[in-house]
């Protein structure tokens, strides 16, 4: 079994840069995510922000003001992936 303390980790920005370079080398355009998949990917962050008292409106505004992604609070509410959906049931 691998030792988690020796596991390499990489920041998401570096992973995205590497993937973009590989897609460019392969002659592929940028990877596109449907709303459901994107919100599923950021559901850990949404869960944390909600637990800190942030609303889905605030979360949607933050996403919109820091990217070209246009989401609504309704999009977040309808596509949020619960911890069970993201990680499976805990034993």
Steps between C-alpha positions, in 0.01 A plus 500: 500500500643842406606734778276812476778718643711417193221561249576782257235768466462780249304825503196500271641791300804291409285199411287720273812645334640153435167376361470807275850437362417136429172592330683761293765245399222260400326769296198501729311805619448582866309246702143614560286407800121507515357695795421180694858369469655837591284546808567139597874576483469804728248349742766453772560875491127575489447280806774684691372842398143412597622378840668841544167672434549597135194482278478341157447855365834609646671190364355558150606868510853404606531249215370755250725780621816286485440309175306496176261244653143618537301311764198578713415403854233275348766322290699436816198378699386268221841350421678491838639153569454391862793344689342158445480562125861621492664249732250216538348388830740492794539168675 
